[in-house]
Amino acid sequence: MKITVETTITAPIEEVWRAYTTPEDIMQWNAASDDWHTTEASVDLRTGGAFSSHMAAKDGSFSFDFAGIYTNVIPNCLLEYSFGNRTASVDFTQARDGVNVKIIFDAETTHAIEQQQSGWQAILDNFKRHVESRK
């Protein structure tokens, strides 16, 4: 099953792309809630390149790595990647009121669909706040 989350960001598409694909930026926005953070991130932004983010609870109780391989990179337009046995795509589309960012990803079987959707949406909402706060 595929899950979709999306938002529209008021910023130039080049700035949205850069913030989504730069490790220093990723560490500032990549968390679903205030009690989590990303402590490390790496990006090899090319088809076949690897990426990873180390996500951790701020109290040190739990952490995990989110990592994968880019399967298609079209700057300022599209990222497709695989992570484990799942895939995702991130579309960046110029709209009249900003840049629409839509993520479509394969659901996993451990957590409820609603939980996965709300978690990924929360991260995307953090991304929106991060980019728009840079004005």
C-alpha positions in Angstrom: 0.0 0.0 0.0 1.2 3.5 -0.8 0.8 6.5 1.6 0.9 10.1 0.5 1.7 13.2 2.5 2.1 16.7 1.1 2.4 20.4 1.8 3.0 23.7 -0.1 6.0 25.8 0.9 6.2 29.5 0.2 9.8 29.7 -1.1 11.7 29.4 -4.4 11.9 25.8 -5.6 15.8 25.9 -5.5 15.7 26.8 -1.8 13.2 24.0 -1.1 15.3 21.5 -3.0 18.5 22.6 -1.2 16.9 22.4 2.3 15.5 18.9 1.5 18.9 17.5 0.3 21.5 19.2 2.4 22.7 17.3 5.5 23.0 20.5 7.6 19.4 21.4 6.9 18.1 17.8 7.3 19.5 17.7 10.8 17.4 20.8 11.6 14.0 19.6 10.4 14.0 15.8 10.3 11.9 14.9 13.3 8.3 14.0 13.9 8.1 15.6 17.3 10.0 17.9 19.6 11.4 15.0 21.7 13.3 13.6 18.7 16.1 14.9 16.6 18.4 13.9 13.8 22.0 13.9 15.0 23.8 12.9 11.8 22.9 13.0 8.1 24.7 12.2 4.9 23.7 12.7 1.3 25.3 11.5 -2.0 22.8 13.3 -4.2 23.0 11.3 -7.4 21.3 8.3 -8.9 22.9 5.3 -7.1 24.1 7.5 -4.3 23.4 6.7 -0.6 21.8 8.7 2.1 21.3 8.2 5.8 19.9 10.0 8.8 20.5 9.0 12.4 17.3 9.8 14.3 17.2 9.6 18.1 14.9 10.4 21.1 16.4 13.4 22.9 16.3 11.5 26.2 18.6 8.8 24.7 16.0 6.0 25.1 15.9 5.0 21.4 17.5 5.7 18.1 17.6 4.3 14.5 19.1 4.9 11.1 16.9 5.8 8.1 19.0 5.0 5.1 18.7 4.1 1.4 19.8 4.6 -2.1 18.6 7.2 -4.6 17.2 5.5 -7.7 16.3 8.7 -9.6 17.5 12.3 -9.0 16.1 15.2 -11.1 17.3 18.4 -9.4 14.5 20.7 -8.3 11.9 18.2 -9.5 12.1 14.6 -8.2 13.8 12.3 -5.8 13.1 8.6 -5.9 14.7 6.2 -3.4 14.7 2.7 -2.0 15.1 2.0 1.7 15.1 -1.7 2.7 12.5 -3.4 0.6 10.4 -0.2 0.3 10.4 2.8 -2.1 9.5 6.4 -1.9 9.2 9.4 -4.3 9.4 13.1 -3.5 7.9 15.4 -6.1 8.7 19.1 -6.1 6.2 21.1 -8.2 6.1 24.8 -8.7 2.6 26.0 -7.9 1.0 29.5 -8.0 1.3 29.8 -4.2 4.7 28.2 -3.7 6.3 24.7 -4.1 4.1 21.7 -3.6 6.1 18.8 -2.0 4.4 15.4 -2.3 5.9 12.3 -0.8 4.5 8.9 -1.7 6.0 5.9 0.1 5.4 2.2 0.7 3.7 1.5 4.0 5.3 -1.0 6.4 3.5 -3.6 8.4 4.6 -2.8 12.0 2.7 0.4 12.5 -0.8 1.4 11.6 -1.3 3.3 8.3 -2.6 6.3 10.2 0.4 6.4 12.5 2.8 6.2 9.5 0.9 8.9 7.6 0.8 11.2 10.7 4.5 10.7 11.4 5.7 11.4 7.9 3.3 14.4 7.7 4.7 15.8 10.9 8.2 15.6 9.5 7.1 17.3 6.3 5.4 20.0 8.4 8.7 20.6 10.2 10.4 20.9 6.9 7.9 23.5 5.7 8.4 25.5 9.0 12.2 25.2 8.6 12.2 26.5 5.0 9.7 29.3 5.5 11.5 30.5 8.7 14.6 31.3 6.6 13.0 34.3 4.9 
